[in-house]
Amino acid sequence: MKHILFILLLFILIAGFTSCKKWLDVKPQDGIIRNNYWKTKEQLQAAVIGIYASLLDNSLVQDLFVWGELRGDMVVSTQFTSNDEINIMQDNILPSNSYTDWSPIYRTINYCNTVIDFGPSVLQNDPTLTEDQLNAYLAEAYAIRGLMYFYLLRTFGEVPLQLKATSSDSLIQRIPKSTQQEVYNQVMNDLHIAQIYAPYTYGDRNEDKGRITRYTVFAIEADTYLWMDQYDSCIAMCDSIINSQRFGLVDGTNQAEWFNTLYYQGNSVESIFEFQFDQQKLNPFYNLLISGTRHFVAAPTVMDEVFGIDMTDPNNKDIRGDGGSVNAIDGTIWKYAGATSGSTMIMRTSDQSYAHWFVYRYADILLMKAEALAWVGRGQEALDLINMIRTRAHALDYTAESPDPNSPEDISTYILDERAREFAYEGKRWFDILRICKRNNYELINLLLNAVTKNVPGYLQQTVMNKYKDVRSHYLPINQNELLVDPNLKQNPFYQ
Amino acid sequence: MKRDVILKNIFIGANLVFIVLFLIWMGCKKVPIVYTTSDVVNITGYLDEHPDTFSEFREILKITGDEGFLGAYGTYTLFLPTNDAINAYLQKIGKSSVNDINIDTLKALVRFHLLMDTLYTTSFTDGKLPVLNMYGQYLTTLAVNENGITHIQVNRQAYIIQSNIRVGNGVIHVIDHVLEPAKYTLAQLIENNPRYSIFTQALKATGYYDTLNILPSQNPDTLESWLTVIAESDSVLQAAGFSSFDALKARYDNLGNPMDPNDSLHVFVAYHILYGALYLADIVSSSSHHTLVPDEVITSKLVGQTVLINDDVFNGVHEPGVVLDRSFGDISATNGVLQDAMGHFTVKVRTPFPVYWDVCRFPEIMNLPQYYQKQNYSFTLNNMPSFINDPGPSGVNYKVGTTFVYGDYLEIPLGGPGRSPWIEFKTPLIVKGKYKVWICYRTAKGCGSCTNVNQISIDGVPLQRTMNFTTYMPTGTDAQMEAQGWKYYTYPPSANWASQLVGTIDIKTTDVHVIRFTTLQGTQNTNWLDMIEFIPVDMDQIYPRFDQQGNPHYQ
C-alpha cells in the first residue's frame, strides 16, 4: 500500500513536473528565437544568405531604379506612370513622396547589423567554424552594409547611421543624421574590413557574381573613392580588379550572343556583382518596364542623341542601342525586357522577368578608372580605355568625341556620354551626372541642367532648372513618416 | 436588539452616504468626450493658432469680415503674408496699421491672395496658376535661384517661405511679401515703358490702344477680355530700320488710314496681339496661337531654353524665328500679359504652295533604318507615331512595296468591329488658301465583297466627295480623268495606283491641320494610303507625278 502510494506520488510528481515545464514554455512554436540561434555555422551562413535575399525585395530594386534613372534624361513616363514617379521626373519632390521611403535599404542594413552583432558568438558554440570562415561571412555583411550606405549617401546625402542590430523593441534607437563626410567614413570603414576578409572566390561562377567577393569590395571602394574625388585610391582599386585577370568584356561581335551572355543569362565573365533574380524570385520590372501598363519607356531622344543612328547602313549600329538597352521602335527598355536580341527580338514573358540587377560590371571598372585617370593628368590612358569600351560595343563614329587629353573636364564629359550608352537603365545615370557635375564645386553643372530639363514639359522648364540650380535639391527629402517617428531627424534643408 | 437595528441602520446609512458622495465625486469629474470628428483647423483657425506670425492678416480678416467664410468648409488656396510682410507693405503705403487702410482696399487685398481651389506646389508651373484668384487676376509662379538657393516666387513679388500647409478648408502657402494686383492695363503698361515709345504710337494710331485699355470685367467682347501683346522695343524697331514711328508708318501704312482693318499698319499691330493671357509657359505649350488678325497665327516652339515664334520650315526652307525675351517678358497687366520680342516680325504674305505629302515620311519610322523602306512594321496603339490619332481598336501598319512613292505605304484598317471607326493625321504646315485635296492610294480589296467608303474632313470640315479604298480608277485621258476627279500620281503611271479628288478646301490659317478619315460604309484592313496632296486650286493638278524614289516628274 505504502509502495503504491509512493509510486503514485512519484508518478504524479513526474507527470506534473514535465507538464509544468511545457506549460511554462513561452517560446514560439513556429519559429526560432535568438538564444537558440547563432549556434552553428550553418545558421550563420543562412543569416548571411538572408541578407542577399533581402536585396531581391521588390521595393529595393524599384527604388534603386527610380533613384538612379528618373532624374536623368533617358526615361519618360507613360500614361500608367504614378504621380509620385512623375513628380520625381518633374522635380516636384515632397517628403510625402513614397520613393523617399528608405526603409527597404535600412531593412537590409539591419540584416547586416544582425550578422555583424551576433555572428561572432557562433565561434564559441560551433568548434567547426574557423575564425577565417567567420571573418569571411562578416566581410559579406560589412560590404553590403557599406554598399547600402553608399546608395543612401548618394541619394539622401545625410542619413542616420544605424550600426547596431535592432533585434528587439527596446533597442529601437532615435538617432540624428550624420554628415555626408561621416557617412562616407563609415562606408569606407565597412569596406576596409570587408576588403581584408572577403574571399576571392566561392569556387562557383554564380556565387562569385551573386555574393560579395574581394573584387566586389574593390569595385564598391573604387566607386566610393571616385564619388569623393580620391582619384589615386580609385585607380588603385580598379587596378586590383584589372590585374587579377579574372574579368573581361563580353565579345560584342554578335549582338544576339552578347545580349544573351551579358544580360539575359547574367553572371558573365564581365560581371562583378549582380542581384540574382531567378524563376523563383522575379524582379519588379515586368510591371514597371515590360507589361502593357508599364510605367517607363526610353526617351524618344535616346536613339537619336545617345546611341546615334546610321541612316544609310542599318547593320552599322551600336550594340548597346537598339536591341541592347532599348527597342528603338517602341522604346521598351530592352535590358530588362528582352529575351533575345539581334535579328529577332522577343520580349520576356511575365514569368521570365528575372533579369539580374547589375551593380558592377567590368566595363564600369574601366570607365571609373578612365574618369580618375583624367583627373590625375593621364588623359590619353583614359581615352584609350574609353575606346576599348567603344570598340567592343561597335559605337558609331557619330557619337565619338575628341576631347583634349589634357582637359579633365572635356574627358569627363565624354565619359558621362559614354556611360549613358554603356550603363543605360542600370540605375547609374543620375549618380553619374551628379558625380561628374558636382566635382570642383559644381564646375560642370550645365551638363546636369541640360539633362534634367530635357524631358520636362516646356511650361515647367524654367522652374525645374532653377530648382536644380540649388544644389541642395540634388538629394531627396527624408520621408515625412520617418520625421514623425524620429524627432531627432531634421529635414534636409531644401525641403524644410 | 433595538440598538443593533439602529446601528445597522446607521451602518447602511453611512454606506449610502458614502455611495452618494462617491457618485457625486465621480460625477464632478469631467469625462472627456470628443465632439469633433477631426481636430484639423480651418484657415481662420490656423491663423489663430499662430498669432506670432499671422496676427496682422488675422486682423485684416476681422476688418473685412472674411473670417467667417475662411473658417467654414471649402476649397481654398491662400497665399498668406507674414506679419513682417504686412508691416513692410504698411510702410510702403505710408500707413501705421491695417486699421488705417480703406476697407475696400483690404477686401481687394484678401481676395488677391485667395484662390477657389486647392493648389499644391506640385501643380505650379513657369506661368500662371490654373485658376484666377478671387480678385480676378492670374497669379504666376516661378522657381528662382538666388546665390545658389532656390525659392518659389509668386507673382514675381514674394517668395514662398513655407508651402503646402494642409488645413481643413484648403491649403496655405506662407509668403514673405504682400502680393499686389497689377495696376495697369496692357495699354498703360506699354505706354509707361519708354522702351516701347514707337510701339505705343502705333497702338494709338491704329486704335488698339483702346482695345488694350479695357478691364476684363468691363469688356463687352469676352474673347478679347484677356489679351497678350508681343511688343517690339524701340531698339528692335531701330535695328529693323525704323528709327521713328513715322518711318514705321511710312513703310506699312499703305491705305493712309491706320484705323482701317485692311491697312498694313493696322494688320502689323494686330498681328502682335494674341488672344488669352499667355505667359511664356503657355506660349510654348501650344504650337500656334491666333492673333487679332483674322486667320493669322504665330507659331511657337521651345528650342533648348529659347522661346521662338514663327520659326518654321516653309516649302523646305527654314525661316529663322524671333526670340521672346525672358527678362522683359511675362509682365502681368490687369487685362493680360506683355511679352517682348527680340526681333522685328510681321505678317508674311505667303502664296499657297502645294504640299505633296507622303504619309510615310515620319520620324518614328525614318529613325529605324532597318525598317524604313526595307521591311514592314506594325504600329500598335501603344506606340502610335505622334502625327497619328487612332482611337483603336486597330493600329496601323507601315509597309513597303514597289511603285509606291518612296517605296512604302501606310495600311490603315478602318470601319467597324475590330477596326478603328476613324483615324486622324496631322498634316505638314499648309499656307492658308484654297486647295484641292487628292487622296493617293493603291486600290486593294481585302475580300471579293469588301468595300471601305470614307468621308474626309479637315479640321472638322467635311469635304465634298467620299472616297473608297476599294474603287478602281476609271481610265481615259488625263483631262477626262481630271474632269471626273481622278489622276495618276505615280511615275510611271500605273492603273492601280489611284489618286482621287475628294474636294476643295479653304484653309483658313497657315498652320498644321488635321485630316480625318471617317468610314461610312464597309470594313477592311487593306486600305493602302500612300500620299495626300494639297494642291492650290489655280495650279496644275496632274503633275508632278512621283517615282518610287520620291522624285517628282513634270510634264
Interface residues (C-beta under 8 A of the other chain):
Chain A: N87 N92 L94 G292 M303 D304 I309 D310 M311 T312 D313 P314 N315 D322 A328 I329 D330 G331 T453 P457 G458 Y459 L460 Q461 Q462 T463 V464 M465 N466 K467 K469 D470 V471 R472 S473 F494
Chain B: Y120 T121 T122 F124 T125 D126 G127 T141 L142 A143 V144 N145 G148 I149 T150 I152 N164 L280 A281 D282 V284 S285 L302 Q305 R326 E364 M366 N367 L368 P369 Q370 Y371 K374 Y377 T380 N382 N383
